[in-house]
Amino acid sequence: MKGILMLIYAVIGSLGMVLIRLGGSKSSLSFKQSSINMSINITLLVGFLFYIASFLLCLIILQKLNLVYFSAISYGITFIITSILSYILLGEVVSGIQYLGVGLIIMGVVIISFSKKNNI
């Protein structure tokens, strides 16, 4: 159950970041004399909502898991999911060295998961 919550956290957090990036490029913020003009599109707003939801889910998960374990696993998974979503939705290219980094992250996640199960 905790693993599923961490995966959900990583997916909605990653999706939130990518949507904020996607929507932010189509939004504007300007300061003129004594006024602020802001244009926010729906993509940016949905991205904020996903990101807020991931924060709230993080609060729930932190009550159940060790912080070091949670942060290592969730940040690694979040990075991998964000890389995939950035490639699909933003067209960002992942370099060979970044693929190597993702591979190392996956290895680290597996090691941390194994050590937690065996109380190492």
Biopython code that builds the backbone (N, CA, C, O; Angstrom):
import numpy as np
from Bio.PDB.StructureBuilder import StructureBuilder

atoms = [
    (1, "MET", "N", (0.819, -1.202, 0.000)),
    (1, "MET", "CA", (0.000, 0.000, 0.000)),
    (1, "MET", "C", (0.857, 1.258, 0.000)),
    (1, "MET", "O", (0.571, 2.216, -0.719)),
    (2, "LYS", "N", (1.927, 1.247, 0.825)),
    (2, "LYS", "CA", (2.801, 2.416, 0.901)),
    (2, "LYS", "C", (3.521, 2.639, -0.415)),
    (2, "LYS", "O", (3.736, 3.777, -0.830)),
    (3, "GLY", "N", (3.897, 1.537, -1.077)),
    (3, "GLY", "CA", (4.553, 1.639, -2.379)),
    (3, "GLY", "C", (3.641, 2.241, -3.427)),
    (3, "GLY", "O", (4.078, 3.023, -4.272)),
    (4, "ILE", "N", (2.368, 1.871, -3.368)),
    (4, "ILE", "CA", (1.395, 2.426, -4.314)),
    (4, "ILE", "C", (1.211, 3.918, -4.062)),
    (4, "ILE", "O", (1.119, 4.702, -5.007)),
    (5, "LEU", "N", (1.156, 4.314, -2.791)),
    (5, "LEU", "CA", (1.034, 5.741, -2.466)),
    (5, "LEU", "C", (2.243, 6.525, -2.972)),
    (5, "LEU", "O", (2.096, 7.636, -3.482)),
    (6, "MET", "N", (3.441, 5.945, -2.831)),
    (6, "MET", "CA", (4.639, 6.636, -3.326)),
    (6, "MET", "C", (4.618, 6.755, -4.848)),
    (6, "MET", "O", (5.029, 7.779, -5.394)),
    (7, "LEU", "N", (4.149, 5.728, -5.528)),
    (7, "LEU", "CA", (4.055, 5.780, -6.987)),
    (7, "LEU", "C", (3.039, 6.836, -7.425)),
    (7, "LEU", "O", (3.298, 7.599, -8.356)),
    (8, "ILE", "N", (1.892, 6.881, -6.758)),
    (8, "ILE", "CA", (0.882, 7.898, -7.071)),
    (8, "ILE", "C", (1.453, 9.286, -6.828)),
    (8, "ILE", "O", (1.267, 10.189, -7.642)),
    (9, "TYR", "N", (2.155, 9.458, -5.697)),
    (9, "TYR", "CA", (2.800, 10.737, -5.393)),
    (9, "TYR", "C", (3.745, 11.148, -6.517)),
    (9, "TYR", "O", (3.725, 12.296, -6.961)),
    (10, "ALA", "N", (4.569, 10.213, -6.974)),
    (10, "ALA", "CA", (5.547, 10.514, -8.016)),
    (10, "ALA", "C", (4.864, 10.867, -9.338)),
    (10, "ALA", "O", (5.287, 11.794, -10.029)),
    (11, "VAL", "N", (3.822, 10.138, -9.685)),
    (11, "VAL", "CA", (3.126, 10.391, -10.954)),
    (11, "VAL", "C", (2.438, 11.754, -10.939)),
    (11, "VAL", "O", (2.596, 12.534, -11.878)),
    (12, "ILE", "N", (1.674, 12.050, -9.882)),
    (12, "ILE", "CA", (0.953, 13.328, -9.897)),
    (12, "ILE", "C", (1.899, 14.512, -9.700)),
    (12, "ILE", "O", (1.644, 15.597, -10.223)),
    (13, "GLY", "N", (2.981, 14.319, -8.958)),
    (13, "GLY", "CA", (3.969, 15.382, -8.817)),
    (13, "GLY", "C", (4.676, 15.658, -10.134)),
    (13, "GLY", "O", (4.863, 16.815, -10.509)),
    (14, "SER", "N", (5.067, 14.611, -10.832)),
    (14, "SER", "CA", (5.729, 14.752, -12.134)),
    (14, "SER", "C", (4.796, 15.384, -13.156)),
    (14, "SER", "O", (5.182, 16.294, -13.891)),
    (15, "LEU", "N", (3.575, 14.894, -13.191)),
    (15, "LEU", "CA", (2.597, 15.453, -14.119)),
    (15, "LEU", "C", (2.347, 16.932, -13.808)),
    (15, "LEU", "O", (2.222, 17.751, -14.718)),
    (16, "GLY", "N", (2.277, 17.262, -12.524)),
    (16, "GLY", "CA", (2.101, 18.653, -12.132)),
    (16, "GLY", "C", (3.232, 19.536, -12.632)),
    (16, "GLY", "O", (2.989, 20.616, -13.168)),
    (17, "MET", "N", (4.485, 19.074, -12.455)),
    (17, "MET", "CA", (5.637, 19.858, -12.915)),
    (17, "MET", "C", (5.631, 20.057, -14.424)),
    (17, "MET", "O", (5.883, 21.158, -14.914)),
    (18, "VAL", "N", (5.343, 18.990, -15.154)),
    (18, "VAL", "CA", (5.350, 19.080, -16.611)),
    (18, "VAL", "C", (4.218, 19.991, -17.101)),
    (18, "VAL", "O", (4.412, 20.781, -18.024)),
    (19, "LEU", "N", (3.043, 19.881, -16.485)),
    (19, "LEU", "CA", (1.934, 20.751, -16.890)),
    (19, "LEU", "C", (2.203, 22.212, -16.537)),
    (19, "LEU", "O", (1.823, 23.109, -17.289)),
    (20, "ILE", "N", (2.850, 22.456, -15.405)),
    (20, "ILE", "CA", (3.223, 23.834, -15.052)),
    (20, "ILE", "C", (4.188, 24.383, -16.099)),
    (20, "ILE", "O", (4.056, 25.529, -16.528)),
    (21, "ARG", "N", (5.144, 23.577, -16.504)),
    (21, "ARG", "CA", (6.110, 24.004, -17.532)),
    (21, "ARG", "C", (5.414, 24.246, -18.853)),
    (21, "ARG", "O", (5.679, 25.243, -19.525)),
    (22, "LEU", "N", (4.529, 23.345, -19.228)),
    (22, "LEU", "CA", (3.797, 23.470, -20.486)),
    (22, "LEU", "C", (2.859, 24.671, -20.463)),
    (22, "LEU", "O", (2.818, 25.446, -21.419)),
    (23, "GLY", "N", (2.111, 24.827, -19.384)),
    (23, "GLY", "CA", (1.170, 25.948, -19.278)),
    (23, "GLY", "C", (1.857, 27.277, -19.030)),
    (23, "GLY", "O", (1.363, 28.324, -19.450)),
    (24, "GLY", "N", (2.996, 27.242, -18.347)),
    (24, "GLY", "CA", (3.717, 28.473, -18.055)),
    (24, "GLY", "C", (4.243, 29.146, -19.303)),
    (24, "GLY", "O", (4.366, 30.370, -19.341)),
    (25, "SER", "N", (4.554, 28.369, -20.321)),
    (25, "SER", "CA", (5.047, 28.955, -21.568)),
    (25, "SER", "C", (3.939, 29.666, -22.337)),
    (25, "SER", "O", (4.216, 30.431, -23.260)),
    (26, "LYS", "N", (2.689, 29.419, -21.963)),
    (26, "LYS", "CA", (1.551, 30.050, -22.640)),
    (26, "LYS", "C", (0.859, 31.073, -21.757)),
    (26, "LYS", "O", (-0.176, 31.625, -22.132)),
    (27, "SER", "N", (1.425, 31.327, -20.587)),
    (27, "SER", "CA", (0.851, 32.288, -19.649)),
    (27, "SER", "C", (1.758, 33.506, -19.575)),
    (27, "SER", "O", (2.897, 33.481, -20.041)),
    (28, "SER", "N", (1.231, 34.575, -18.980)),
    (28, "SER", "CA", (2.054, 35.774, -18.876)),
    (28, "SER", "C", (1.808, 36.466, -17.542)),
    (28, "SER", "O", (0.749, 36.342, -16.927)),
    (29, "LEU", "N", (2.822, 37.192, -17.129)),
    (29, "LEU", "CA", (2.762, 37.979, -15.903)),
    (29, "LEU", "C", (3.522, 39.263, -16.178)),
    (29, "LEU", "O", (4.690, 39.228, -16.566)),
    (30, "SER", "N", (2.863, 40.399, -15.979)),
    (30, "SER", "CA", (3.534, 41.676, -16.225)),
    (30, "SER", "C", (3.165, 42.685, -15.142)),
    (30, "SER", "O", (2.071, 42.663, -14.578)),
    (31, "PHE", "N", (4.118, 43.564, -14.878)),
    (31, "PHE", "CA", (3.932, 44.627, -13.895)),
    (31, "PHE", "C", (3.944, 45.956, -14.622)),
    (31, "PHE", "O", (4.907, 46.286, -15.313)),
    (32, "LYS", "N", (2.875, 46.716, -14.465)),
    (32, "LYS", "CA", (2.784, 48.039, -15.089)),
    (32, "LYS", "C", (2.369, 49.042, -14.029)),
    (32, "LYS", "O", (1.276, 48.968, -13.469)),
    (33, "GLN", "N", (3.251, 49.962, -13.773)),
    (33, "GLN", "CA", (3.046, 51.010, -12.779)),
    (33, "GLN", "C", (2.517, 50.418, -11.472)),
    (33, "GLN", "O", (3.281, 49.798, -10.732)),
    (34, "SER", "N", (1.258, 50.589, -11.177)),
    (34, "SER", "CA", (0.724, 50.100, -9.901)),
    (34, "SER", "C", (-0.213, 48.910, -10.073)),
    (34, "SER", "O", (-1.027, 48.632, -9.193)),
    (35, "SER", "N", (-0.107, 48.215, -11.185)),
    (35, "SER", "CA", (-0.989, 47.065, -11.399)),
    (35, "SER", "C", (-0.189, 45.850, -11.852)),
    (35, "SER", "O", (0.922, 45.962, -12.370)),
    (36, "ILE", "N", (-0.789, 44.701, -11.641)),
    (36, "ILE", "CA", (-0.206, 43.435, -12.071)),
    (36, "ILE", "C", (-1.188, 42.783, -13.034)),
    (36, "ILE", "O", (-2.362, 42.602, -12.710)),
    (37, "ASN", "N", (-0.707, 42.437, -14.203)),
    (37, "ASN", "CA", (-1.530, 41.749, -15.188)),
    (37, "ASN", "C", (-1.063, 40.303, -15.290)),
    (37, "ASN", "O", (0.123, 40.024, -15.466)),
    (38, "MET", "N", (-2.024, 39.393, -15.175)),
    (38, "MET", "CA", (-1.679, 37.980, -15.190)),
    (38, "MET", "C", (-2.657, 37.232, -16.088)),
    (38, "MET", "O", (-3.871, 37.425, -16.025)),
    (39, "SER", "N", (-2.091, 36.381, -16.914)),
    (39, "SER", "CA", (-2.883, 35.522, -17.780)),
    (39, "SER", "C", (-2.475, 34.081, -17.496)),
    (39, "SER", "O", (-1.337, 33.686, -17.752)),
    (40, "ILE", "N", (-3.406, 33.307, -16.969)),
    (40, "ILE", "CA", (-3.127, 31.910, -16.637)),
    (40, "ILE", "C", (-4.042, 31.028, -17.467)),
    (40, "ILE", "O", (-5.255, 31.236, -17.504)),
    (41, "ASN", "N", (-3.457, 30.042, -18.132)),
    (41, "ASN", "CA", (-4.295, 29.129, -18.909)),
    (41, "ASN", "C", (-4.644, 27.903, -18.078)),
    (41, "ASN", "O", (-4.113, 27.718, -16.983)),
    (42, "ILE", "N", (-5.523, 27.077, -18.591)),
    (42, "ILE", "CA", (-6.045, 25.932, -17.851)),
    (42, "ILE", "C", (-4.951, 24.886, -17.590)),
    (42, "ILE", "O", (-4.971, 24.214, -16.558)),
    (43, "THR", "N", (-4.014, 24.751, -18.509)),
    (43, "THR", "CA", (-2.935, 23.772, -18.330)),
    (43, "THR", "C", (-2.095, 24.116, -17.106)),
    (43, "THR", "O", (-1.748, 23.237, -16.317)),
    (44, "LEU", "N", (-1.771, 25.395, -16.951)),
    (44, "LEU", "CA", (-1.001, 25.840, -15.797)),
    (44, "LEU", "C", (-1.789, 25.626, -14.504)),
    (44, "LEU", "O", (-1.232, 25.180, -13.501)),
    (45, "LEU", "N", (-3.064, 25.938, -14.530)),
    (45, "LEU", "CA", (-3.912, 25.763, -13.351)),
    (45, "LEU", "C", (-4.018, 24.289, -12.956)),
    (45, "LEU", "O", (-3.912, 23.963, -11.774)),
    (46, "VAL", "N", (-4.220, 23.411, -13.908)),
    (46, "VAL", "CA", (-4.297, 21.974, -13.623)),
    (46, "VAL", "C", (-2.955, 21.475, -13.085)),
    (46, "VAL", "O", (-2.918, 20.637, -12.185)),
    (47, "GLY", "N", (-1.853, 21.992, -13.638)),
    (47, "GLY", "CA", (-0.532, 21.633, -13.140)),
    (47, "GLY", "C", (-0.362, 22.007, -11.680)),
    (47, "GLY", "O", (0.157, 21.220, -10.888)),
    (48, "PHE", "N", (-0.803, 23.222, -11.317)),
    (48, "PHE", "CA", (-0.751, 23.646, -9.910)),
    (48, "PHE", "C", (-1.579, 22.722, -9.027)),
    (48, "PHE", "O", (-1.147, 22.353, -7.935)),
    (49, "LEU", "N", (-2.761, 22.348, -9.493)),
    (49, "LEU", "CA", (-3.629, 21.467, -8.702)),
    (49, "LEU", "C", (-2.990, 20.094, -8.487)),
    (49, "LEU", "O", (-3.055, 19.539, -7.390)),
    (50, "PHE", "N", (-2.373, 19.548, -9.539)),
    (50, "PHE", "CA", (-1.672, 18.265, -9.395)),
    (50, "PHE", "C", (-0.517, 18.395, -8.410)),
    (50, "PHE", "O", (-0.301, 17.517, -7.574)),
    (51, "TYR", "N", (0.220, 19.489, -8.513)),
    (51, "TYR", "CA", (1.371, 19.673, -7.645)),
    (51, "TYR", "C", (0.944, 19.836, -6.178)),
    (51, "TYR", "O", (1.593, 19.308, -5.275)),
    (52, "ILE", "N", (-0.138, 20.561, -5.955)),
    (52, "ILE", "CA", (-0.681, 20.713, -4.597)),
    (52, "ILE", "C", (-1.161, 19.360, -4.072)),
    (52, "ILE", "O", (-0.939, 19.026, -2.908)),
    (53, "ALA", "N", (-1.815, 18.589, -4.932)),
    (53, "ALA", "CA", (-2.280, 17.252, -4.527)),
    (53, "ALA", "C", (-1.095, 16.365, -4.151)),
    (53, "ALA", "O", (-1.177, 15.591, -3.197)),
    (54, "SER", "N", (0.007, 16.473, -4.896)),
    (54, "SER", "CA", (1.182, 15.660, -4.559)),
    (54, "SER", "C", (1.771, 16.095, -3.220)),
    (54, "SER", "O", (2.245, 15.254, -2.456)),
    (55, "PHE", "N", (1.748, 17.379, -2.928)),
    (55, "PHE", "CA", (2.228, 17.869, -1.635)),
    (55, "PHE", "C", (1.380, 17.314, -0.498)),
    (55, "PHE", "O", (1.917, 16.870, 0.518)),
    (56, "LEU", "N", (0.062, 17.336, -0.660)),
    (56, "LEU", "CA", (-0.831, 16.833, 0.382)),
    (56, "LEU", "C", (-0.643, 15.323, 0.577)),
    (56, "LEU", "O", (-0.657, 14.829, 1.705)),
    (57, "LEU", "N", (-0.468, 14.604, -0.524)),
    (57, "LEU", "CA", (-0.215, 13.167, -0.418)),
    (57, "LEU", "C", (1.127, 12.908, 0.269)),
    (57, "LEU", "O", (1.266, 11.947, 1.026)),
    (58, "CYS", "N", (2.102, 13.758, 0.005)),
    (58, "CYS", "CA", (3.406, 13.648, 0.666)),
    (58, "CYS", "C", (3.256, 13.761, 2.185)),
    (58, "CYS", "O", (3.900, 13.024, 2.932)),
    (59, "LEU", "N", (2.418, 14.669, 2.632)),
    (59, "LEU", "CA", (2.181, 14.824, 4.071)),
    (59, "LEU", "C", (1.625, 13.546, 4.687)),
    (59, "LEU", "O", (1.996, 13.173, 5.800)),
    (60, "ILE", "N", (0.743, 12.886, 3.966)),
    (60, "ILE", "CA", (0.150, 11.636, 4.456)),
    (60, "ILE", "C", (1.207, 10.528, 4.486)),
    (60, "ILE", "O", (1.308, 9.783, 5.461)),
    (61, "ILE", "N", (1.987, 10.429, 3.415)),
    (61, "ILE", "CA", (2.999, 9.379, 3.329)),
    (61, "ILE", "C", (4.067, 9.546, 4.405)),
    (61, "ILE", "O", (4.528, 8.562, 4.984)),
    (62, "LEU", "N", (4.460, 10.785, 4.672)),
    (62, "LEU", "CA", (5.518, 11.028, 5.666)),
    (62, "LEU", "C", (5.113, 10.602, 7.073)),
    (62, "LEU", "O", (5.974, 10.374, 7.922)),
    (63, "GLN", "N", (3.823, 10.495, 7.323)),
    (63, "GLN", "CA", (3.360, 10.010, 8.618)),
    (63, "GLN", "C", (3.535, 8.506, 8.753)),
    (63, "GLN", "O", (3.503, 7.969, 9.860)),
    (64, "LYS", "N", (3.722, 7.816, 7.610)),
    (64, "LYS", "CA", (3.776, 6.359, 7.613)),
    (64, "LYS", "C", (5.162, 5.787, 7.331)),
    (64, "LYS", "O", (5.429, 4.633, 7.665)),
    (65, "LEU", "N", (6.053, 6.581, 6.717)),
    (65, "LEU", "CA", (7.342, 6.052, 6.284)),
    (65, "LEU", "C", (8.515, 6.844, 6.851)),
    (65, "LEU", "O", (8.381, 8.010, 7.220)),
    (66, "ASN", "N", (9.643, 6.191, 6.909)),
    (66, "ASN", "CA", (10.897, 6.821, 7.269)),
    (66, "ASN", "C", (11.238, 7.863, 6.203)),
    (66, "ASN", "O", (11.126, 7.572, 5.013)),
    (67, "LEU", "N", (11.649, 9.068, 6.598)),
    (67, "LEU", "CA", (11.916, 10.166, 5.673)),
    (67, "LEU", "C", (13.024, 9.832, 4.682)),
    (67, "LEU", "O", (12.884, 10.110, 3.491)),
    (68, "VAL", "N", (14.115, 9.244, 5.146)),
    (68, "VAL", "CA", (15.239, 8.926, 4.259)),
    (68, "VAL", "C", (14.800, 7.922, 3.199)),
    (68, "VAL", "O", (15.111, 8.083, 2.018)),
    (69, "TYR", "N", (14.091, 6.905, 3.613)),
    (69, "TYR", "CA", (13.589, 5.898, 2.672)),
    (69, "TYR", "C", (12.641, 6.538, 1.662)),
    (69, "TYR", "O", (12.788, 6.342, 0.456)),
    (70, "PHE", "N", (11.671, 7.302, 2.155)),
    (70, "PHE", "CA", (10.682, 7.926, 1.275)),
    (70, "PHE", "C", (11.337, 8.874, 0.287)),
    (70, "PHE", "O", (11.027, 8.831, -0.904)),
    (71, "SER", "N", (12.235, 9.728, 0.755)),
    (71, "SER", "CA", (12.825, 10.713, -0.145)),
    (71, "SER", "C", (13.681, 10.054, -1.223)),
    (71, "SER", "O", (13.619, 10.451, -2.386)),
    (72, "ALA", "N", (14.465, 9.067, -0.859)),
    (72, "ALA", "CA", (15.314, 8.396, -1.849)),
    (72, "ALA", "C", (14.482, 7.714, -2.931)),
    (72, "ALA", "O", (14.745, 7.877, -4.123)),
    (73, "ILE", "N", (13.496, 6.966, -2.516)),
    (73, "ILE", "CA", (12.662, 6.238, -3.477)),
    (73, "ILE", "C", (11.814, 7.198, -4.305)),
    (73, "ILE", "O", (11.793, 7.107, -5.532)),
    (74, "SER", "N", (11.115, 8.116, -3.642)),
    (74, "SER", "CA", (10.182, 8.982, -4.363)),
    (74, "SER", "C", (10.897, 9.951, -5.300)),
    (74, "SER", "O", (10.403, 10.207, -6.398)),
    (75, "TYR", "N", (12.057, 10.501, -4.898)),
    (75, "TYR", "CA", (12.772, 11.417, -5.776)),
    (75, "TYR", "C", (13.320, 10.689, -6.994)),
    (75, "TYR", "O", (13.315, 11.223, -8.103)),
    (76, "GLY", "N", (13.792, 9.469, -6.780)),
    (76, "GLY", "CA", (14.280, 8.687, -7.911)),
    (76, "GLY", "C", (13.174, 8.367, -8.904)),
    (76, "GLY", "O", (13.339, 8.543, -10.111)),
    (77, "ILE", "N", (12.049, 7.897, -8.387)),
    (77, "ILE", "CA", (10.917, 7.566, -9.254)),
    (77, "ILE", "C", (10.375, 8.821, -9.918)),
    (77, "ILE", "O", (10.026, 8.793, -11.099)),
    (78, "THR", "N", (10.301, 9.922, -9.177)),
    (78, "THR", "CA", (9.804, 11.181, -9.737)),
    (78, "THR", "C", (10.695, 11.645, -10.881)),
    (78, "THR", "O", (10.193, 12.104, -11.907)),
    (79, "PHE", "N", (11.998, 11.533, -10.719)),
    (79, "PHE", "CA", (12.913, 11.937, -11.786)),
    (79, "PHE", "C", (12.687, 11.117, -13.049)),
    (79, "PHE", "O", (12.662, 11.659, -14.154)),
    (80, "ILE", "N", (12.523, 9.814, -12.881)),
    (80, "ILE", "CA", (12.312, 8.935, -14.031)),
    (80, "ILE", "C", (11.006, 9.278, -14.733)),
    (80, "ILE", "O", (10.977, 9.398, -15.958)),
    (81, "ILE", "N", (9.932, 9.435, -13.982)),
    (81, "ILE", "CA", (8.631, 9.748, -14.572)),
    (81, "ILE", "C", (8.648, 11.120, -15.226)),
    (81, "ILE", "O", (8.079, 11.300, -16.303)),
    (82, "THR", "N", (9.297, 12.093, -14.585)),
    (82, "THR", "CA", (9.391, 13.431, -15.162)),
    (82, "THR", "C", (10.164, 13.404, -16.473)),
    (82, "THR", "O", (9.796, 14.099, -17.420)),
    (83, "SER", "N", (11.219, 12.619, -16.540)),
    (83, "SER", "CA", (11.992, 12.496, -17.781)),
    (83, "SER", "C", (11.132, 11.942, -18.913)),
    (83, "SER", "O", (11.180, 12.430, -20.042)),
    (84, "ILE", "N", (10.352, 10.926, -18.595)),
    (84, "ILE", "CA", (9.489, 10.309, -19.612)),
    (84, "ILE", "C", (8.406, 11.291, -20.065)),
    (84, "ILE", "O", (8.179, 11.463, -21.262)),
    (85, "LEU", "N", (7.737, 11.935, -19.099)),
    (85, "LEU", "CA", (6.675, 12.878, -19.449)),
    (85, "LEU", "C", (7.219, 14.096, -20.194)),
    (85, "LEU", "O", (6.562, 14.612, -21.098)),
    (86, "SER", "N", (8.403, 14.553, -19.826)),
    (86, "SER", "CA", (9.012, 15.695, -20.520)),
    (86, "SER", "C", (9.313, 15.348, -21.971)),
    (86, "SER", "O", (9.153, 16.180, -22.863)),
    (87, "TYR", "N", (9.743, 14.136, -22.195)),
    (87, "TYR", "CA", (10.009, 13.687, -23.562)),
    (87, "TYR", "C", (8.708, 13.610, -24.366)),
    (87, "TYR", "O", (8.648, 14.069, -25.506)),
    (88, "ILE", "N", (7.671, 13.028, -23.764)),
    (88, "ILE", "CA", (6.403, 12.833, -24.469)),
    (88, "ILE", "C", (5.649, 14.149, -24.674)),
    (88, "ILE", "O", (5.211, 14.443, -25.786)),
    (89, "LEU", "N", (5.496, 14.941, -23.611)),
    (89, "LEU", "CA", (4.648, 16.130, -23.671)),
    (89, "LEU", "C", (5.370, 17.406, -24.086)),
    (89, "LEU", "O", (4.758, 18.303, -24.666)),
    (90, "LEU", "N", (6.666, 17.497, -23.795)),
    (90, "LEU", "CA", (7.402, 18.725, -24.090)),
    (90, "LEU", "C", (8.394, 18.561, -25.226)),
    (90, "LEU", "O", (8.933, 19.543, -25.736)),
    (91, "GLY", "N", (8.632, 17.319, -25.623)),
    (91, "GLY", "CA", (9.593, 17.063, -26.686)),
    (91, "GLY", "C", (11.035, 17.271, -26.262)),
    (91, "GLY", "O", (11.913, 17.445, -27.107)),
    (92, "GLU", "N", (11.288, 17.254, -24.947)),
    (92, "GLU", "CA", (12.652, 17.419, -24.458)),
    (92, "GLU", "C", (13.448, 16.148, -24.715)),
    (92, "GLU", "O", (12.971, 15.040, -24.472)),
    (93, "VAL", "N", (14.641, 16.323, -25.199)),
    (93, "VAL", "CA", (15.492, 15.190, -25.550)),
    (93, "VAL", "C", (16.340, 14.807, -24.341)),
    (93, "VAL", "O", (16.894, 15.662, -23.649)),
    (94, "VAL", "N", (16.426, 13.520, -24.110)),
    (94, "VAL", "CA", (17.239, 12.988, -23.013)),
    (94, "VAL", "C", (18.553, 12.504, -23.611)),
    (94, "VAL", "O", (18.556, 11.700, -24.543)),
    (95, "SER", "N", (19.675, 12.996, -23.074)),
    (95, "SER", "CA", (20.989, 12.634, -23.605)),
    (95, "SER", "C", (21.445, 11.277, -23.058)),
    (95, "SER", "O", (20.836, 10.717, -22.147)),
    (96, "GLY", "N", (22.518, 10.776, -23.635)),
    (96, "GLY", "CA", (23.066, 9.493, -23.197)),
    (96, "GLY", "C", (23.494, 9.507, -21.743)),
    (96, "GLY", "O", (23.261, 8.541, -21.017)),
    (97, "ILE", "N", (24.116, 10.589, -21.312)),
    (97, "ILE", "CA", (24.556, 10.687, -19.923)),
    (97, "ILE", "C", (23.354, 10.741, -18.972)),
    (97, "ILE", "O", (23.425, 10.248, -17.847)),
    (98, "GLN", "N", (22.260, 11.339, -19.429)),
    (98, "GLN", "CA", (21.044, 11.359, -18.611)),
    (98, "GLN", "C", (20.437, 9.962, -18.508)),
    (98, "GLN", "O", (19.934, 9.582, -17.451)),
    (99, "TYR", "N", (20.481, 9.196, -19.599)),
    (99, "TYR", "CA", (20.022, 7.805, -19.534)),
    (99, "TYR", "C", (20.867, 7.010, -18.543)),
    (99, "TYR", "O", (20.341, 6.192, -17.788)),
    (100, "LEU", "N", (22.171, 7.250, -18.546)),
    (100, "LEU", "CA", (23.050, 6.604, -17.584)),
    (100, "LEU", "C", (22.640, 6.974, -16.160)),
    (100, "LEU", "O", (22.586, 6.115, -15.280)),
    (101, "GLY", "N", (22.351, 8.256, -15.939)),
    (101, "GLY", "CA", (21.904, 8.713, -14.625)),
    (101, "GLY", "C", (20.603, 8.049, -14.208)),
    (101, "GLY", "O", (20.448, 7.651, -13.053)),
    (102, "VAL", "N", (19.663, 7.928, -15.147)),
    (102, "VAL", "CA", (18.391, 7.257, -14.848)),
    (102, "VAL", "C", (18.643, 5.802, -14.477)),
    (102, "VAL", "O", (18.010, 5.278, -13.560)),
    (103, "GLY", "N", (19.561, 5.148, -15.180)),
    (103, "GLY", "CA", (19.901, 3.763, -14.848)),
    (103, "GLY", "C", (20.477, 3.645, -13.446)),
    (103, "GLY", "O", (20.139, 2.721, -12.706)),
    (104, "LEU", "N", (21.346, 4.581, -13.082)),
    (104, "LEU", "CA", (21.919, 4.570, -11.736)),
    (104, "LEU", "C", (20.842, 4.820, -10.674)),
    (104, "LEU", "O", (20.869, 4.226, -9.596)),
    (105, "ILE", "N", (19.899, 5.707, -10.996)),
    (105, "ILE", "CA", (18.795, 5.972, -10.066)),
    (105, "ILE", "C", (17.966, 4.704, -9.867)),
    (105, "ILE", "O", (17.606, 4.366, -8.739)),
    (106, "ILE", "N", (17.666, 4.009, -10.952)),
    (106, "ILE", "CA", (16.889, 2.772, -10.844)),
    (106, "ILE", "C", (17.632, 1.757, -9.979)),
    (106, "ILE", "O", (17.031, 1.089, -9.138)),
    (107, "MET", "N", (18.954, 1.645, -10.194)),
    (107, "MET", "CA", (19.746, 0.720, -9.375)),
    (107, "MET", "C", (19.698, 1.135, -7.907)),
    (107, "MET", "O", (19.580, 0.287, -7.023)),
    (108, "GLY", "N", (19.788, 2.430, -7.649)),
    (108, "GLY", "CA", (19.727, 2.922, -6.271)),
    (108, "GLY", "C", (18.389, 2.640, -5.621)),
    (108, "GLY", "O", (18.329, 2.252, -4.455)),
    (109, "VAL", "N", (17.308, 2.834, -6.376)),
    (109, "VAL", "CA", (15.965, 2.572, -5.853)),
    (109, "VAL", "C", (15.825, 1.100, -5.501)),
    (109, "VAL", "O", (15.261, 0.759, -4.461)),
    (110, "VAL", "N", (16.335, 0.223, -6.364)),
    (110, "VAL", "CA", (16.262, -1.220, -6.098)),
    (110, "VAL", "C", (17.065, -1.564, -4.843)),
    (110, "VAL", "O", (16.599, -2.331, -4.001)),
    (111, "ILE", "N", (18.259, -1.007, -4.716)),
    (111, "ILE", "CA", (19.101, -1.281, -3.546)),
    (111, "ILE", "C", (18.437, -0.796, -2.273)),
    (111, "ILE", "O", (18.424, -1.508, -1.269)),
    (112, "ILE", "N", (17.883, 0.408, -2.304)),
    (112, "ILE", "CA", (17.227, 0.957, -1.111)),
    (112, "ILE", "C", (15.988, 0.131, -0.758)),
    (112, "ILE", "O", (15.737, -0.147, 0.414)),
    (113, "SER", "N", (15.224, -0.255, -1.768)),
    (113, "SER", "CA", (14.037, -1.081, -1.512)),
    (113, "SER", "C", (14.440, -2.412, -0.903)),
    (113, "SER", "O", (13.803, -2.876, 0.042)),
    (114, "PHE", "N", (15.488, -3.032, -1.429)),
    (114, "PHE", "CA", (15.957, -4.316, -0.914)),
    (114, "PHE", "C", (16.454, -4.177, 0.517)),
    (114, "PHE", "O", (16.150, -5.012, 1.369)),
    (115, "SER", "N", (17.222, -3.116, 0.782)),
    (115, "SER", "CA", (17.774, -2.946, 2.127)),
    (115, "SER", "C", (16.677, -2.649, 3.137)),
    (115, "SER", "O", (16.784, -3.059, 4.292)),
    (116, "LYS", "N", (15.634, -1.951, 2.734)),
    (116, "LYS", "CA", (14.526, -1.650, 3.653)),
    (116, "LYS", "C", (13.765, -2.928, 3.992)),
    (116, "LYS", "O", (13.374, -3.128, 5.142)),
    (117, "LYS", "N", (13.553, -3.790, 3.005)),
    (117, "LYS", "CA", (12.830, -5.032, 3.256)),
    (117, "LYS", "C", (13.604, -5.959, 4.181)),
    (117, "LYS", "O", (13.011, -6.702, 4.963)),
    (118, "ASN", "N", (14.928, -5.915, 4.090)),
    (118, "ASN", "CA", (15.760, -6.798, 4.895)),
    (118, "ASN", "C", (16.349, -6.095, 6.108)),
    (118, "ASN", "O", (17.219, -6.640, 6.785)),
    (119, "ASN", "N", (15.872, -4.876, 6.384)),
    (119, "ASN", "CA", (16.317, -4.089, 7.539)),
    (119, "ASN", "C", (17.832, -3.927, 7.603)),
    (119, "ASN", "O", (18.426, -3.985, 8.679)),
    (120, "ILE", "N", (18.448, -3.725, 6.443)),
    (120, "ILE", "CA", (19.900, -3.537, 6.404)),
    (120, "ILE", "C", (20.204, -2.068, 6.676)),
    (120, "ILE", "O", (21.369, -1.671, 6.693)),
]
sb = StructureBuilder()
sb.init_structure("model")
sb.init_model(0)
sb.init_chain("A")
sb.init_seg("    ")
for serial, (resi, resn, name, xyz) in enumerate(atoms, 1):
    if name == "N":
        sb.init_residue(resn, " ", resi, " ")
    sb.init_atom(name, np.array(xyz, "f"), 0.0, 1.0, " ", f" {name:<3s}", serial, name[0])
structure = sb.get_structure()
